[in-house]
Amino acid sequence: MKLVCVGGGPAGLYFSILMKLQNPAHDITVYERNAAGSTYGWGVTYWGDLFDSLHGNDPASALAVRENSVRWCDGIAYVRDRRTVHRGDEGFAISRRRLLDVLARRARALGVRLEFGREITDEADFPGADLVIACDGINSRLRARHSGHFGTEVTVGNNTYAWLGTTKVFDSFTFAFVETPHGWVWCYAYGFSAEHSTLIVECSPKTWAGLGLHEASHAEGLALLERLFAEPLDGHRLIGRAETGGGAQWLKFRTLTNRTWYRDNLVLMGDAAHTTHYSIGAGTTLALEDAIALADALRENSETESALARYQQERTFALLSVQSAARYSAQWYENLPRYVDLAPDRMFALLGQRHSPLLPYVPPQLYYRINQAAERLETLRRFKRWLGPRLARTLHSRA
């Protein structure tokens, strides 16, 4: 097959790797609009089950990803002047730049051609291609050409956020909630290398304007945020994006969905097909899972259209629960005052339950008590499942 991937992010690179492993004779080219080595973002997160999936598909790239990742095993929340720790939240993070480098090296080693600095806007530029994969992000030019066919819908969130880096290396996934005269502002932070961490700042539009962030210079904005988050940052500085002059680029999150994911020989993948709110940290995982699903569908279906239909069906079903969780997670933060006056340990507990569809409709204190009772009941059930066979063996040995 002649395959063209438009977009050199994790989805396109990993898909090209999987297809070359299926058949080295596949003719595969990945086109990336940006120059080699340039990327947005800082670190990306994933969980252990993704590594297991990657290892099952290509152990070589999976091991390289793992070797370049950092691990955390706790969650920490700063609420006003209180610090709360939640044990056992294991996760991983890797520099986005390093992830792309790992996947690009593996793709090249398998014979994939990578072309940088080339903008692709029309799949007709590749008349001989069996399949053109649009994995060029939420602003996909290929998808936009046929937005009516794909049924593209975009919903803009309420809150304002900025994706920053910091020289503070967080060894736990860290939340910090700061009250200001203009409302609450908070951050999520996690280490992704031995030198840097990602720090995402979020607040309501009212708070953003009240703090003067809407008109602050790049340096002024970062300085203000450093003062607000002085405790978790522990004296370290924040780093903005180079393309904004080293400052913060303030955005509103866009949730994108498509009614259908393919048109003739053009198929969507990754953020070109769907986005989920950053507060659940699933974007990179979902992009890689898209790549796995599409490669599997093409291997198991001789007809391309049948393969694309299976890919769309499998991935849209898999996304249902994730998109629901992302929607409720975003709403939890947009309604932060509903929860922030709880005792810090209780607020942290509900932070972990923010994906629940019931939480917006049940008083927070009541939901906390119900959740605690349910957890105790589940602990009792697990104990009974553990005790039952052992008790039976003891009684049998005495009979």
ZAZARO-669013 format. One record per residue (C-alpha): x, y, z; residue number from 1. Coordinates in Angstrom, 1 decimal, m for minus. Example, Ala and Ser with C-alpha at 12.3 -4.5 7.8 and 13.67 -1.06 7.14 Angstrom:
2
+--------+--------+--------+-----+
!      x !      y !      z !   i !
+--------+--------+--------+-----+
!   12.3 !   m4.5 !    7.8 !   1 !
!   13.7 !   m1.1 !    7.1 !   2 !
+--------+--------+--------+-----+
This chain:
399
+--------+--------+--------+-----+
!      x !      y !      z !   i !
+--------+--------+--------+-----+
!    0.0 !    0.0 !    0.0 !   1 !
!    1.0 !    3.6 !   m0.6 !   2 !
!    0.2 !    5.5 !    2.6 !   3 !
!    0.5 !    9.2 !    3.3 !   4 !
!    0.4 !   10.6 !    6.9 !   5 !
!   m0.3 !   14.3 !    7.1 !   6 !
!    1.0 !   15.3 !   10.5 !   7 !
!    4.2 !   14.2 !   12.3 !   8 !
!    2.7 !   13.9 !   15.8 !   9 !
!    2.5 !   10.7 !   17.9 !  10 !
!   m0.4 !    9.3 !   15.9 !  11 !
!    1.1 !    9.6 !   12.4 !  12 !
!    4.5 !    8.4 !   13.5 !  13 !
!    3.3 !    5.4 !   15.4 !  14 !
!    0.8 !    4.4 !   12.7 !  15 !
!    3.7 !    4.5 !   10.2 !  16 !
!    5.7 !    2.2 !   12.5 !  17 !
!    3.0 !   m0.3 !   12.9 !  18 !
!    2.3 !   m0.5 !    9.1 !  19 !
!    5.9 !   m1.0 !    8.3 !  20 !
!    6.1 !   m3.8 !   10.9 !  21 !
!    3.1 !   m5.4 !    9.2 !  22 !
!    4.6 !   m5.2 !    5.8 !  23 !
!    8.0 !   m3.6 !    5.1 !  24 !
!    7.0 !   m3.2 !    1.4 !  25 !
!    4.4 !   m0.5 !    2.3 !  26 !
!    5.4 !    2.8 !    0.8 !  27 !
!    4.9 !    5.3 !    3.7 !  28 !
!    5.6 !    9.0 !    3.9 !  29 !
!    4.9 !   11.3 !    6.9 !  30 !
!    4.6 !   15.0 !    6.2 !  31 !
!    5.0 !   17.6 !    9.0 !  32 !
!    4.3 !   21.3 !    8.5 !  33 !
!    6.8 !   22.4 !   11.1 !  34 !
!   10.6 !   22.1 !   10.9 !  35 !
!   12.3 !   19.0 !   12.4 !  36 !
!   12.7 !   19.3 !   16.1 !  37 !
!   10.1 !   22.0 !   16.6 !  38 !
!    7.0 !   21.1 !   18.6 !  39 !
!    4.5 !   22.8 !   21.0 !  40 !
!    3.8 !   21.6 !   24.5 !  41 !
!    6.0 !   20.4 !   27.3 !  42 !
!    5.4 !   17.0 !   28.7 !  43 !
!    2.6 !   14.5 !   28.0 !  44 !
!    1.1 !   12.0 !   30.5 !  45 !
!    0.1 !    8.4 !   30.2 !  46 !
!   m0.7 !    5.4 !   32.4 !  47 !
!    0.8 !    2.0 !   32.7 !  48 !
!   m1.8 !    0.2 !   30.6 !  49 !
!   m0.7 !    2.3 !   27.5 !  50 !
!    2.8 !    1.1 !   27.9 !  51 !
!    1.5 !   m2.5 !   28.0 !  52 !
!   m0.3 !   m1.8 !   24.7 !  53 !
!    2.7 !   m0.2 !   23.1 !  54 !
!    4.9 !   m3.1 !   24.2 !  55 !
!    2.5 !   m5.6 !   22.7 !  56 !
!    2.6 !   m3.8 !   19.3 !  57 !
!    6.3 !   m2.8 !   19.1 !  58 !
!    8.6 !   m3.6 !   22.0 !  59 !
!   11.5 !   m1.6 !   20.6 !  60 !
!    9.7 !    1.8 !   20.6 !  61 !
!    7.8 !    0.9 !   23.8 !  62 !
!   11.1 !    0.4 !   25.7 !  63 !
!   12.5 !    3.6 !   24.3 !  64 !
!    9.4 !    5.5 !   25.5 !  65 !
!    9.6 !    4.0 !   28.9 !  66 !
!   13.4 !    4.7 !   29.3 !  67 !
!   12.7 !    8.4 !   28.5 !  68 !
!    9.7 !    8.7 !   30.9 !  69 !
!    9.5 !    9.8 !   34.5 !  70 !
!    7.1 !    8.1 !   37.0 !  71 !
!    5.1 !    9.6 !   39.9 !  72 !
!    3.1 !    7.7 !   42.5 !  73 !
!    1.3 !   10.3 !   44.6 !  74 !
!   m1.0 !   13.2 !   44.1 !  75 !
!   m0.6 !   16.5 !   46.1 !  76 !
!   m3.1 !   19.3 !   46.4 !  77 !
!   m2.4 !   22.8 !   47.8 !  78 !
!   m5.7 !   24.5 !   48.8 !  79 !
!   m5.2 !   27.9 !   50.4 !  80 !
!   m2.6 !   27.2 !   53.1 !  81 !
!   m3.3 !   23.5 !   53.4 !  82 !
!   m1.3 !   20.7 !   51.7 !  83 !
!   m3.0 !   17.3 !   51.2 !  84 !
!   m1.4 !   14.1 !   49.9 !  85 !
!   m3.2 !   11.2 !   48.2 !  86 !
!   m1.1 !    8.0 !   48.0 !  87 !
!   m0.9 !    5.6 !   45.1 !  88 !
!   m1.8 !    7.6 !   42.0 !  89 !
!    0.9 !    6.1 !   39.7 !  90 !
!    1.4 !    7.7 !   36.3 !  91 !
!    4.1 !    8.5 !   33.7 !  92 !
!    5.2 !   11.5 !   31.7 !  93 !
!    7.6 !   12.1 !   28.9 !  94 !
!    8.8 !   15.2 !   27.0 !  95 !
!    6.7 !   15.7 !   23.9 !  96 !
!    9.8 !   16.5 !   22.0 !  97 !
!   11.5 !   13.4 !   23.2 !  98 !
!    8.5 !   11.2 !   22.4 !  99 !
!    8.4 !   12.5 !   18.8 ! 100 !
!   12.2 !   11.9 !   18.5 ! 101 !
!   11.8 !    8.3 !   19.8 ! 102 !
!    9.0 !    7.6 !   17.3 ! 103 !
!   10.7 !    9.4 !   14.4 ! 104 !
!   14.0 !    7.4 !   14.9 ! 105 !
!   12.1 !    4.1 !   15.0 ! 106 !
!   10.0 !    5.1 !   11.9 ! 107 !
!   13.1 !    6.0 !    9.9 ! 108 !
!   14.9 !    2.8 !   10.9 ! 109 !
!   12.0 !    0.8 !    9.5 ! 110 !
!   12.1 !    2.7 !    6.2 ! 111 !
!    9.4 !    5.4 !    6.6 ! 112 !
!   10.2 !    8.7 !    4.8 ! 113 !
!    9.8 !   11.8 !    7.0 ! 114 !
!    9.4 !   15.2 !    5.3 ! 115 !
!    9.4 !   18.4 !    7.4 ! 116 !
!    8.5 !   21.9 !    6.6 ! 117 !
!    5.8 !   21.0 !    4.1 ! 118 !
!    2.1 !   22.1 !    4.5 ! 119 !
!   m0.4 !   19.7 !    3.0 ! 120 !
!   m3.9 !   21.1 !    2.3 ! 121 !
!   m5.4 !   18.8 !   m0.2 ! 122 !
!   m5.4 !   15.0 !   m0.4 ! 123 !
!   m5.6 !   15.3 !   m4.2 ! 124 !
!   m1.9 !   16.1 !   m4.1 ! 125 !
!   m1.4 !   12.4 !   m3.7 ! 126 !
!   m3.4 !   10.8 !   m6.6 ! 127 !
!   m1.6 !    7.4 !   m6.3 ! 128 !
!   m2.1 !    7.0 !   m2.5 ! 129 !
!   m4.2 !    4.1 !   m1.3 ! 130 !
!   m4.9 !    6.0 !    2.0 ! 131 !
!   m4.3 !    9.6 !    3.2 ! 132 !
!   m4.3 !    9.8 !    7.0 ! 133 !
!   m5.2 !   13.3 !    8.3 ! 134 !
!   m3.4 !   13.4 !   11.7 ! 135 !
!   m2.6 !   17.2 !   11.5 ! 136 !
!   m4.3 !   18.2 !   14.8 ! 137 !
!   m7.4 !   20.1 !   15.8 ! 138 !
!   m6.8 !   22.7 !   13.1 ! 139 !
!   m6.6 !   20.0 !   10.4 ! 140 !
!   m6.6 !   21.6 !    6.9 ! 141 !
!   m7.6 !   18.4 !    5.3 ! 142 !
!  m10.6 !   17.9 !    7.6 ! 143 !
!  m11.7 !   21.5 !    7.2 ! 144 !
!  m11.9 !   21.1 !    3.4 ! 145 !
!  m14.7 !   18.5 !    4.0 ! 146 !
!  m16.2 !   19.6 !    7.3 ! 147 !
!  m19.7 !   19.2 !    6.1 ! 148 !
!  m19.1 !   15.6 !    5.2 ! 149 !
!  m17.3 !   14.8 !    8.4 ! 150 !
!  m20.0 !   16.6 !   10.5 ! 151 !
!  m17.4 !   18.5 !   12.4 ! 152 !
!  m18.6 !   20.2 !   15.6 ! 153 !
!  m16.5 !   22.3 !   18.0 ! 154 !
!  m17.6 !   23.3 !   21.5 ! 155 !
!  m15.6 !   26.0 !   23.3 ! 156 !
!  m15.1 !   25.7 !   27.0 ! 157 !
!  m15.7 !   28.5 !   29.5 ! 158 !
!  m12.4 !   28.7 !   31.3 ! 159 !
!   m9.1 !   30.2 !   30.2 ! 160 !
!   m5.9 !   28.3 !   30.4 ! 161 !
!   m2.2 !   28.5 !   29.6 ! 162 !
!    0.2 !   25.6 !   29.0 ! 163 !
!    3.6 !   26.5 !   30.6 ! 164 !
!    6.8 !   24.9 !   31.6 ! 165 !
!    8.9 !   25.3 !   34.8 ! 166 !
!   12.3 !   24.5 !   36.1 ! 167 !
!   10.7 !   23.0 !   39.3 ! 168 !
!   10.7 !   19.2 !   38.9 ! 169 !
!    7.6 !   17.9 !   40.5 ! 170 !
!    7.9 !   14.2 !   41.7 ! 171 !
!    4.1 !   14.0 !   42.3 ! 172 !
!    1.2 !   15.1 !   40.2 ! 173 !
!    0.4 !   18.4 !   41.9 ! 174 !
!   m2.6 !   20.6 !   42.1 ! 175 !
!   m2.6 !   24.1 !   43.5 ! 176 !
!   m5.8 !   26.2 !   44.1 ! 177 !
!   m5.2 !   29.9 !   45.0 ! 178 !
!   m7.9 !   32.3 !   46.0 ! 179 !
!   m7.5 !   35.9 !   44.8 ! 180 !
!   m9.7 !   39.0 !   45.2 ! 181 !
!  m11.0 !   38.2 !   41.7 ! 182 !
!  m11.8 !   34.5 !   42.2 ! 183 !
!   m9.9 !   31.3 !   42.1 ! 184 !
!   m6.9 !   30.4 !   39.9 ! 185 !
!   m5.4 !   26.9 !   39.9 ! 186 !
!   m2.7 !   24.8 !   38.2 ! 187 !
!   m1.9 !   21.2 !   37.4 ! 188 !
!    1.8 !   20.3 !   37.4 ! 189 !
!    3.9 !   17.2 !   36.7 ! 190 !
!    7.5 !   16.4 !   36.0 ! 191 !
!    8.5 !   15.0 !   32.6 ! 192 !
!   12.3 !   15.1 !   32.7 ! 193 !
!   15.1 !   15.6 !   35.2 ! 194 !
!   15.1 !   19.3 !   34.4 ! 195 !
!   11.5 !   20.4 !   33.7 ! 196 !
!    7.8 !   20.0 !   34.5 ! 197 !
!    4.6 !   21.0 !   32.8 ! 198 !
!    2.4 !   23.5 !   34.6 ! 199 !
!   m1.1 !   24.3 !   33.2 ! 200 !
!   m2.8 !   27.3 !   34.7 ! 201 !
!   m6.6 !   27.7 !   34.5 ! 202 !
!   m9.2 !   30.2 !   35.8 ! 203 !
!  m12.5 !   31.7 !   34.9 ! 204 !
!  m12.6 !   34.6 !   32.3 ! 205 !
!  m13.7 !   36.9 !   35.2 ! 206 !
!  m10.6 !   36.0 !   37.3 ! 207 !
!   m8.3 !   36.2 !   34.2 ! 208 !
!   m9.5 !   39.7 !   33.4 ! 209 !
!   m9.6 !   40.8 !   37.1 ! 210 !
!   m6.0 !   39.8 !   37.6 ! 211 !
!   m5.0 !   41.8 !   34.5 ! 212 !
!   m3.7 !   38.8 !   32.7 ! 213 !
!   m5.6 !   39.8 !   29.6 ! 214 !
!   m3.4 !   42.9 !   29.1 ! 215 !
!   m0.2 !   42.0 !   31.0 ! 216 !
!    3.0 !   41.7 !   29.0 ! 217 !
!    4.6 !   38.3 !   28.7 ! 218 !
!    7.1 !   39.0 !   31.5 ! 219 !
!    4.4 !   40.6 !   33.7 ! 220 !
!    2.0 !   37.6 !   33.2 ! 221 !
!    4.6 !   35.0 !   34.1 ! 222 !
!    5.8 !   37.1 !   37.1 ! 223 !
!    2.3 !   37.3 !   38.5 ! 224 !
!    1.7 !   33.6 !   38.1 ! 225 !
!    5.0 !   32.9 !   39.8 ! 226 !
!    3.9 !   34.9 !   42.8 ! 227 !
!    0.5 !   33.2 !   42.9 ! 228 !
!    2.0 !   29.7 !   42.8 ! 229 !
!    5.1 !   30.6 !   44.9 ! 230 !
!    4.6 !   27.7 !   47.4 ! 231 !
!    4.4 !   24.8 !   44.9 ! 232 !
!    7.0 !   26.4 !   42.7 ! 233 !
!    9.4 !   26.8 !   45.6 ! 234 !
!   11.2 !   29.7 !   44.0 ! 235 !
!   11.5 !   28.3 !   40.5 ! 236 !
!   10.5 !   30.2 !   37.4 ! 237 !
!    7.9 !   29.6 !   34.8 ! 238 !
!    8.7 !   29.3 !   31.1 ! 239 !
!    6.3 !   30.4 !   28.3 ! 240 !
!    6.2 !   29.4 !   24.6 ! 241 !
!    8.8 !   30.8 !   22.3 ! 242 !
!    6.3 !   31.8 !   19.7 ! 243 !
!    4.5 !   34.1 !   22.2 ! 244 !
!    7.7 !   35.9 !   23.1 ! 245 !
!    8.4 !   33.6 !   26.0 ! 246 !
!    5.1 !   34.3 !   27.7 ! 247 !
!    1.8 !   32.5 !   28.3 ! 248 !
!   m0.6 !   31.8 !   25.4 ! 249 !
!   m4.0 !   32.0 !   26.9 ! 250 !
!   m6.6 !   29.8 !   25.2 ! 251 !
!  m10.1 !   28.3 !   25.7 ! 252 !
!  m10.3 !   24.6 !   25.2 ! 253 !
!  m12.1 !   23.4 !   22.1 ! 254 !
!  m13.8 !   20.0 !   22.2 ! 255 !
!  m14.0 !   18.6 !   18.7 ! 256 !
!  m16.1 !   15.7 !   17.4 ! 257 !
!  m16.9 !   14.3 !   14.0 ! 258 !
!  m20.0 !   12.4 !   12.8 ! 259 !
!  m17.9 !   10.3 !   10.5 ! 260 !
!  m14.1 !    9.8 !   10.3 ! 261 !
!  m13.5 !    9.0 !    6.7 ! 262 !
!  m14.2 !   10.1 !    3.2 ! 263 !
!  m13.1 !    8.0 !    0.2 ! 264 !
!   m9.4 !    7.4 !    0.9 ! 265 !
!   m9.1 !   10.1 !    3.5 ! 266 !
!   m9.3 !    9.2 !    7.2 ! 267 !
!   m9.0 !   11.2 !   10.4 ! 268 !
!   m6.9 !   10.3 !   13.4 ! 269 !
!   m5.9 !   11.8 !   16.7 ! 270 !
!   m6.9 !   15.4 !   17.4 ! 271 !
!   m8.0 !   15.8 !   13.8 ! 272 !
!  m10.8 !   13.4 !   14.7 ! 273 !
!  m11.5 !   14.2 !   18.4 ! 274 !
!  m10.2 !   16.1 !   21.4 ! 275 !
!  m10.8 !   15.5 !   25.1 ! 276 !
!  m10.2 !   18.1 !   27.9 ! 277 !
!   m6.7 !   18.3 !   29.1 ! 278 !
!   m7.7 !   17.8 !   32.7 ! 279 !
!   m7.9 !   14.1 !   32.1 ! 280 !
!   m4.5 !   13.8 !   30.4 ! 281 !
!   m5.7 !   11.4 !   27.7 ! 282 !
!   m4.9 !   13.2 !   24.4 ! 283 !
!   m1.6 !   11.4 !   23.5 ! 284 !
!   m2.9 !    8.0 !   24.7 ! 285 !
!   m6.0 !    8.3 !   22.5 ! 286 !
!   m3.9 !    9.3 !   19.5 ! 287 !
!   m1.7 !    6.3 !   19.9 ! 288 !
!   m4.7 !    4.0 !   20.4 ! 289 !
!   m6.2 !    5.4 !   17.2 ! 290 !
!   m3.0 !    4.4 !   15.4 ! 291 !
!   m3.2 !    0.9 !   16.8 ! 292 !
!   m6.9 !    0.5 !   15.9 ! 293 !
!   m6.4 !    1.7 !   12.3 ! 294 !
!   m3.4 !   m0.5 !   11.7 ! 295 !
!   m5.3 !   m3.5 !   13.1 ! 296 !
!   m8.3 !   m2.8 !   10.9 ! 297 !
!   m6.2 !   m2.5 !    7.8 ! 298 !
!   m4.4 !   m5.8 !    8.6 ! 299 !
!   m7.6 !   m7.7 !    9.2 ! 300 !
!   m9.7 !   m6.3 !    6.3 ! 301 !
!   m8.6 !   m6.6 !    2.7 ! 302 !
!  m11.0 !   m3.9 !    1.6 ! 303 !
!  m10.0 !   m0.4 !    2.6 ! 304 !
!  m13.6 !    0.8 !    3.1 ! 305 !
!  m14.4 !   m2.1 !    5.4 ! 306 !
!  m11.3 !   m1.4 !    7.4 ! 307 !
!  m12.2 !    2.3 !    7.8 ! 308 !
!  m15.7 !    1.4 !    8.8 ! 309 !
!  m14.4 !   m1.0 !   11.5 ! 310 !
!  m11.8 !    1.6 !   12.7 ! 311 !
!  m14.5 !    4.3 !   13.1 ! 312 !
!  m16.9 !    2.0 !   14.9 ! 313 !
!  m14.3 !    0.7 !   17.3 ! 314 !
!  m12.8 !    4.1 !   18.2 ! 315 !
!  m16.1 !    6.0 !   18.5 ! 316 !
!  m17.3 !    3.4 !   20.9 ! 317 !
!  m14.1 !    3.4 !   22.9 ! 318 !
!  m14.3 !    7.2 !   23.1 ! 319 !
!  m17.8 !    7.4 !   24.6 ! 320 !
!  m16.7 !    6.9 !   28.3 ! 321 !
!  m13.5 !    9.0 !   27.8 ! 322 !
!  m15.4 !   11.9 !   26.3 ! 323 !
!  m18.0 !   11.7 !   29.1 ! 324 !
!  m15.3 !   11.7 !   31.7 ! 325 !
!  m13.6 !   14.7 !   30.1 ! 326 !
!  m16.8 !   16.7 !   29.8 ! 327 !
!  m17.6 !   16.2 !   33.5 ! 328 !
!  m14.0 !   16.9 !   34.5 ! 329 !
!  m14.1 !   20.2 !   32.7 ! 330 !
!  m17.4 !   21.1 !   34.4 ! 331 !
!  m16.0 !   20.3 !   37.8 ! 332 !
!  m13.3 !   22.9 !   37.4 ! 333 !
!  m15.7 !   25.4 !   35.9 ! 334 !
!  m17.8 !   25.0 !   39.1 ! 335 !
!  m14.9 !   25.0 !   41.5 ! 336 !
!  m16.5 !   27.2 !   44.1 ! 337 !
!  m19.0 !   24.4 !   44.7 ! 338 !
!  m16.2 !   22.2 !   46.1 ! 339 !
!  m13.4 !   24.4 !   47.2 ! 340 !
!  m14.7 !   25.2 !   50.7 ! 341 !
!  m14.8 !   21.5 !   51.7 ! 342 !
!  m12.1 !   20.2 !   54.0 ! 343 !
!   m8.9 !   19.8 !   51.8 ! 344 !
!   m9.0 !   16.0 !   52.1 ! 345 !
!  m12.7 !   15.9 !   51.1 ! 346 !
!  m12.1 !   18.3 !   48.2 ! 347 !
!   m9.2 !   16.1 !   47.0 ! 348 !
!  m11.4 !   13.0 !   47.2 ! 349 !
!  m14.1 !   14.7 !   45.1 ! 350 !
!  m11.4 !   15.9 !   42.7 ! 351 !
!  m10.7 !   12.3 !   42.1 ! 352 !
!  m14.4 !   11.7 !   41.5 ! 353 !
!  m14.9 !   14.6 !   39.1 ! 354 !
!  m15.7 !   12.3 !   36.2 ! 355 !
!  m18.9 !   11.2 !   37.9 ! 356 !
!  m22.2 !   12.2 !   36.1 ! 357 !
!  m23.9 !   12.3 !   39.5 ! 358 !
!  m21.5 !   14.7 !   41.3 ! 359 !
!  m23.0 !   17.9 !   39.7 ! 360 !
!  m26.5 !   17.0 !   41.1 ! 361 !
!  m25.7 !   15.7 !   44.6 ! 362 !
!  m24.6 !   18.1 !   47.4 ! 363 !
!  m20.8 !   17.7 !   47.7 ! 364 !
!  m20.8 !   16.7 !   51.4 ! 365 !
!  m23.5 !   14.1 !   50.8 ! 366 !
!  m21.7 !   12.7 !   47.7 ! 367 !
!  m18.5 !   12.4 !   49.8 ! 368 !
!  m20.2 !   10.4 !   52.5 ! 369 !
!  m21.9 !    8.1 !   49.9 ! 370 !
!  m18.6 !    7.6 !   48.1 ! 371 !
!  m16.8 !    6.8 !   51.4 ! 372 !
!  m19.5 !    4.2 !   52.3 ! 373 !
!  m19.2 !    2.7 !   48.8 ! 374 !
!  m15.5 !    2.4 !   49.1 ! 375 !
!  m15.8 !    0.7 !   52.5 ! 376 !
!  m18.3 !   m1.7 !   51.1 ! 377 !
!  m16.0 !   m2.5 !   48.2 ! 378 !
!  m13.1 !   m3.1 !   50.6 ! 379 !
!  m15.3 !   m5.5 !   52.5 ! 380 !
!  m16.3 !   m7.3 !   49.4 ! 381 !
!  m12.7 !   m7.7 !   48.3 ! 382 !
!  m11.8 !   m9.0 !   51.8 ! 383 !
!  m14.6 !  m11.5 !   51.6 ! 384 !
!  m13.4 !  m12.7 !   48.2 ! 385 !
!   m9.9 !  m13.1 !   49.6 ! 386 !
!  m11.1 !  m14.8 !   52.8 ! 387 !
!  m13.6 !  m17.2 !   51.3 ! 388 !
!  m11.3 !  m19.7 !   49.6 ! 389 !
!   m8.8 !  m19.6 !   52.4 ! 390 !
!  m11.5 !  m20.3 !   55.0 ! 391 !
!  m12.9 !  m23.1 !   52.9 ! 392 !
!   m9.4 !  m24.7 !   52.6 ! 393 !
!   m9.0 !  m24.4 !   56.4 ! 394 !
!  m12.3 !  m26.0 !   57.1 ! 395 !
!  m11.7 !  m28.8 !   54.6 ! 396 !
!   m8.3 !  m29.6 !   56.1 ! 397 !
!  m10.0 !  m30.0 !   59.5 ! 398 !
!  m12.8 !  m32.2 !   58.3 ! 399 !
+--------+--------+--------+-----+
